[in-house]
């Protein structure tokens, strides 16, 4: 395979055989894409027959739109579709020529931990582990995973645990136990979006805008420096698997966009708390294209949809397509009131809704550059899903009662 497929900065990372491969990076650095391609090449090689890969995230269902998509995308980019099979239930990828497997697991609760402990493959042995968004994991989770990588291996085979993450917390166990710890067993690698030669100019411009609007966040997500995502607007967020949960009612929220993201969220409600259970998040799409994507994603048309009122033409297009789309009514201090109402509630996000998860976990108050104090105003950057969530909460916040919101109105999933 031509080296043109890879970013040169990752060459040493792909060659190391250290037990711990700690890959810190900014958003858009290409670290996860590189790890996916590196593993697919190794798992396709006759040299590593009998070696399998375990991929771990905090919540198992988050794999579908992240690691599973990266690995199947790598198979396609590397032209190896003829020797790999993938299936969605259970999520698995298997090499037909040498029997090597890729297994996906989470560690969100004790039941998930027990499944993690007992995971096995049909042939050979799990020798490699990829911990994506490794900051989602506790140190005890890591210890359990590390402990299962033991036993004698054939010559040239080696155990390795790869951690990929943004350095969002300078007090995190990864920093103290791995990044700051000196050992010949630990390989450390840092990358930023500026190291990614495949990144587009639009993304670079967007990151420079973040540098101006959110310098503290830019240090983490732009420069890949250890930091602290302080001043979170919504500190009470839980990520989980809510596919089979029953809800009392449903709402939809839509924030229109083209150059920045368009976001449509389906929200289920239980005991007064919102659960984001489905998302359509895209850029540079016309309204017609977005409506088509919403239809493909089974976004229901019998549920009240509250939209950004600044786009009446686009609301009209959604209405013409059969959606119950209405503008959010403006009021004095509407944004402050909406945020104040929502931040006092526990917010739940299904692990499949990766865009919403990333946004809300980085959505924070602006900091006064003079005093260093947080102000009562959120950073207006990367907030499309958050706005859609806020809009989708309006009928509940204002106690609007519409028949289509009631339990039993939808046949979801």
C-alpha positions in Angstrom: 0.0 0.0 0.0 1.4 3.4 -0.9 2.6 5.6 1.9 0.6 8.4 0.3 -2.5 7.0 2.1 -0.9 7.8 5.5 0.2 11.0 7.3 3.9 10.8 7.8 3.7 12.0 11.4 2.2 8.7 12.4 5.0 6.5 11.0 6.8 6.0 14.3 3.4 5.2 16.0 2.6 2.6 13.4 6.0 0.9 13.8 6.3 0.8 17.6 5.8 -2.5 19.5 5.6 -0.9 22.9 2.8 -2.3 25.1 1.2 1.1 25.5 0.7 3.3 22.5 -0.6 6.7 23.9 -1.8 8.9 21.1 -2.9 12.3 22.2 -4.1 14.8 19.6 -6.3 17.7 18.7 -9.6 17.4 16.9 -9.0 16.6 13.2 -5.4 15.4 13.6 -6.2 12.1 11.8 -5.1 9.9 14.7 -8.2 7.7 14.8 -8.2 7.3 11.0 -4.6 6.4 11.1 -5.0 3.8 13.9 -7.9 2.2 11.9 -5.8 1.9 8.8 -2.8 0.6 10.7 -4.8 -2.1 12.4 -6.5 -3.2 9.2 -3.2 -3.6 7.4 -1.7 -5.6 10.3 -4.8 -7.7 10.7 -4.7 -8.4 6.9 -1.1 -9.6 7.0 -0.2 -13.3 7.0 2.5 -12.4 9.5 -0.2 -11.6 12.1 -2.5 -14.5 11.5 -4.0 -15.5 14.9 -4.0 -11.9 16.1 -7.4 -10.1 16.8 -8.4 -6.7 17.9 -10.7 -5.5 20.8 -12.1 -2.0 20.4 -13.4 -0.3 23.5 -15.4 2.9 24.2 -17.2 4.1 27.3 -20.6 3.2 25.8 -20.7 0.2 23.4 -23.4 1.7 21.0 -21.0 4.6 20.3 -18.9 2.3 18.1 -21.3 2.3 15.2 -20.7 5.9 14.1 -17.1 6.1 15.2 -14.7 3.1 15.4 -16.8 0.7 13.3 -17.2 3.4 10.6 -13.4 4.2 10.8 -12.4 0.6 10.4 -14.8 -0.3 7.6 -13.8 3.0 5.9 -10.1 1.9 6.2 -10.9 -1.4 4.6 -12.5 0.4 1.7 -9.7 3.0 1.3 -7.0 0.3 1.4 -8.9 -1.8 -1.3 -9.3 -4.8 1.0 -13.1 -5.3 0.8 -12.6 -8.7 -0.8 -11.0 -10.3 2.3 -13.1 -8.6 5.0 -16.7 -9.2 6.2 -18.6 -7.0 8.6 -21.9 -7.4 10.4 -24.0 -5.1 12.6 -25.6 -7.5 15.0 -23.5 -8.1 16.9 -21.0 -5.5 15.6 -18.1 -7.5 14.3 -15.5 -7.4 11.5 -13.7 -10.6 10.4 -10.9 -11.4 7.9 -11.9 -14.3 5.7 -8.3 -15.2 4.8 -6.7 -15.6 8.2 -9.7 -15.6 10.6 -8.6 -12.5 12.5 -11.5 -10.7 14.1 -12.4 -7.2 15.4 -14.7 -7.2 18.4 -16.4 -4.0 19.9 -17.2 -3.5 23.6 -18.1 -0.8 26.1 -17.6 -0.4 29.9 -20.5 1.7 31.0 -21.7 -0.5 33.8 -20.9 -3.8 35.6 -22.7 -5.9 33.1 -20.6 -4.3 30.3 -17.5 -4.9 32.3 -18.3 -8.6 32.7 -18.9 -8.9 28.9 -15.5 -7.2 28.5 -13.8 -9.7 30.7 -15.2 -12.7 28.9 -14.8 -11.6 25.3 -13.2 -14.1 23.0 -12.6 -14.7 19.3 -13.3 -17.8 17.1 -9.7 -18.3 16.2 -6.4 -17.1 17.6 -6.2 -14.5 20.4 -7.0 -10.9 21.2 -3.5 -9.3 21.3 -4.4 -5.7 20.5 -6.8 -3.3 22.1 -7.9 0.1 20.8 -9.4 2.5 23.4 -11.0 5.2 21.4 -11.9 8.4 23.3 -9.9 6.9 26.1 -10.8 9.7 28.5 -14.3 8.2 28.7 -12.8 5.2 30.6 -11.9 4.9 34.3 -8.5 3.7 35.4 -10.1 0.6 36.9 -11.6 -0.1 33.4 -8.1 0.2 31.9 -6.6 -2.1 34.5 -9.2 -4.8 33.7 -8.4 -4.5 30.0 -4.7 -4.4 30.5 -4.8 -7.5 32.7 -6.5 -9.6 30.0 -3.6 -9.1 27.6 -1.4 -11.8 29.0 0.0 -15.3 28.1 2.7 -16.6 25.8 2.5 -15.4 22.2 4.1 -16.8 19.0 7.4 -15.2 17.9 6.9 -11.7 16.3 3.5 -11.3 17.9 3.1 -8.7 20.6 0.5 -7.2 23.0 -0.4 -3.6 22.6 -3.0 -1.2 24.0 -3.6 1.9 21.9 -5.2 5.0 23.5 -6.6 7.8 21.3 -8.0 10.9 22.8 -8.2 14.7 23.1 -6.3 15.9 26.2 -9.4 17.5 27.9 -8.5 17.1 31.5 -5.1 17.8 32.9 -6.0 15.8 36.0 -7.0 12.7 34.2 -5.5 9.3 35.1 -4.1 8.9 31.6 -1.9 11.9 32.1 -0.6 10.9 35.5 -0.3 7.1 34.9 0.8 7.1 31.3 1.7 10.4 29.7 3.8 11.8 32.5 5.2 8.4 33.5 8.5 7.4 31.9 8.8 3.8 30.9 10.3 1.9 27.9 6.9 0.2 27.7 5.1 3.5 26.9 5.2 5.1 23.4 3.8 8.7 23.4 2.6 10.5 20.4 1.1 14.0 19.8 -0.6 15.3 16.7 -2.7 18.3 15.7 -4.9 19.2 12.8 -2.0 21.1 11.2 -0.1 17.7 10.9 -3.0 16.2 8.9 -2.3 16.8 5.2 -5.7 15.6 4.3 -7.5 18.3 6.3 -9.4 20.9 4.2 -9.0 24.6 4.2 -12.5 25.1 5.5 -11.7 23.1 8.6 -8.5 25.1 9.2 -10.6 28.4 8.9 -13.1 27.0 11.4 -10.3 26.1 13.9 -8.9 29.7 13.6 -12.4 31.0 14.4 -12.4 28.8 17.5 -9.0 30.2 18.4 -10.5 33.7 18.4 -13.8 32.8 20.1 -12.6 30.1 22.5 -8.9 30.3 23.1 -9.1 28.0 26.1 -10.9 25.3 24.0 -8.5 25.9 21.1 -5.5 24.9 23.3 -7.1 21.5 23.8 -9.0 20.9 20.5 -6.6 22.9 18.2 -3.1 22.6 19.8 -3.6 19.3 21.5 -2.4 20.7 24.9 -3.6 19.3 28.2 -6.2 21.5 29.6 -9.4 21.7 31.6 -12.8 22.1 30.0 -14.1 24.2 32.8 -17.2 26.3 33.0 -19.5 23.8 31.3 -23.0 25.1 30.6 -24.5 21.6 31.0 -22.5 19.6 33.6 -25.1 16.9 34.1 -24.9 14.8 31.0 -25.1 11.0 30.8 -24.2 8.9 27.8 -25.9 5.6 27.4 -27.9 3.1 25.2 -31.6 4.3 25.1 -32.7 2.3 22.1 -35.2 0.2 24.1 -36.3 2.8 26.6 -40.0 3.8 26.7 -40.8 7.5 26.7 -43.8 9.6 27.8 -43.6 11.9 24.8 -41.3 13.1 21.9 -40.2 16.4 20.4 -37.9 17.5 17.6 -35.5 20.4 17.5 -33.9 21.8 14.3 -31.1 24.3 13.9 -30.6 25.2 10.3 -27.1 25.5 8.7 -25.1 25.2 5.6 -21.5 26.3 6.1 -21.9 25.4 9.7 -23.7 22.2 10.6 -27.4 21.6 10.2 -28.8 19.7 13.2 -32.1 17.9 13.7 -32.5 16.0 17.0 -35.3 13.6 18.1 -35.8 13.9 21.8 -37.6 11.5 24.1 -38.9 12.6 27.5 -39.1 10.7 30.7 -39.8 12.2 34.2 -39.1 15.7 32.9 -35.6 14.9 31.5 -34.7 15.0 27.8 -33.1 12.0 26.0 -31.4 12.8 22.6 -32.1 9.5 20.8 -31.5 10.3 17.2 -29.6 12.9 15.2 -29.1 14.2 11.6 -26.1 16.4 11.5 -24.6 17.5 8.1 -22.9 20.4 6.5 -23.2 22.0 3.0 -26.6 20.4 2.2 -29.6 22.1 0.7 -32.9 21.9 2.6 -34.2 19.3 0.1 -31.1 17.1 0.7 -31.5 17.5 4.5 -35.2 16.5 4.3 -34.2 13.4 2.3 -31.6 12.5 5.0 -34.2 13.0 7.7 -36.5 10.6 5.9 -33.8 8.0 5.6 -33.0 8.4 9.3 -36.7 7.8 10.1 -37.2 11.2 11.7 -40.9 11.1 12.5 -43.3 13.5 10.9 -46.0 13.2 13.5 -43.9 14.9 16.2 -43.8 18.6 16.9 -40.6 20.2 15.5 -39.4 23.5 16.8 -37.0 25.3 14.5 -34.7 28.4 14.3 -37.2 31.2 13.6 -34.6 33.1 11.5 -35.2 30.7 8.6 -38.9 30.9 7.7 -38.3 29.7 4.1 -36.7 26.5 5.3 -39.4 25.9 7.9 -41.9 26.2 5.1 -40.0 23.5 3.1 -40.0 21.2 6.0 -43.8 21.8 6.4 -44.3 21.1 2.7 -42.5 17.8 3.2 -45.0 16.7 5.9 -43.1 17.7 9.1 -44.9 19.6 11.9 -42.3 22.4 11.8 -42.8 25.6 13.7 -40.6 28.6 14.5 -39.3 29.0 18.1 -41.1 32.1 19.4 -38.7 34.8 20.6 -39.0 36.3 24.1 -37.0 38.7 26.2 -33.8 37.0 27.2 -35.0 33.8 25.4 -31.6 32.2 25.2 -30.8 32.8 28.9 -34.2 31.4 29.9 -33.9 28.3 27.7 -30.4 27.5 29.1 -31.4 28.2 32.7 -34.3 25.8 32.3 -32.3 23.0 30.7 -29.2 23.2 32.8 -31.2 22.3 35.9 -32.1 18.9 34.4 -30.2 15.7 33.8 -29.6 15.4 30.1 -29.2 12.0 28.5 -27.7 11.3 25.1 -27.7 8.0 23.2 -24.2 6.9 22.4 -25.1 6.7 18.7 -25.6 10.5 18.7 -21.9 11.3 18.5 -22.1 14.9 17.3 -24.5 15.9 20.1 -22.3 14.2 22.6 -19.1 16.0 21.6 -20.8 19.4 21.4 -22.5 19.3 24.7 -19.5 18.0 26.6 -17.5 21.0 25.3 -20.2 23.7 25.4 -19.2 26.3 28.0 -19.5 29.8 29.3 -17.3 32.5 27.9 -14.4 33.6 30.0 -13.7 37.3 30.6 -10.2 37.8 29.2 -9.5 40.6 31.7 -10.7 39.0 35.0 -10.6 35.3 34.0 -14.1 34.9 35.4 -16.8 33.0 33.5 -19.6 35.2 32.1 -23.3 34.5 31.8 -22.9 33.9 28.1 -22.0 30.7 26.3 -19.2 30.5 23.7 -20.9 30.9 20.3 -19.0 28.2 18.5 -19.7 24.5 17.6 -23.2 24.8 19.1 -25.5 23.6 16.4 -26.7 20.4 18.2 -27.0 22.3 21.4 -29.3 24.9 19.7 -31.4 22.1 18.2 -31.7 20.5 21.7 -32.7 23.8 23.2 -35.3 24.3 20.5 -36.6 20.8 20.9 -37.2 21.5 24.6 -39.4 24.5 24.0 -42.8 22.7 23.9 -42.0 21.0 27.2 -40.5 24.1 28.8 -43.7 26.1 27.8 -45.9 23.1 28.6 -47.4 22.9 25.1 -49.7 19.9 24.9 -50.1 18.5 21.4 -51.5 15.1 20.7 -48.6 14.0 18.5 -46.3 14.4 21.5 -48.0 11.7 23.5 -46.6 8.2 24.3 -47.5 5.6 21.7 -47.6 8.0 18.8 -44.3 6.7 17.4 -43.0 3.3 16.3 -39.3 4.0 16.9 -36.2 1.9 16.0 
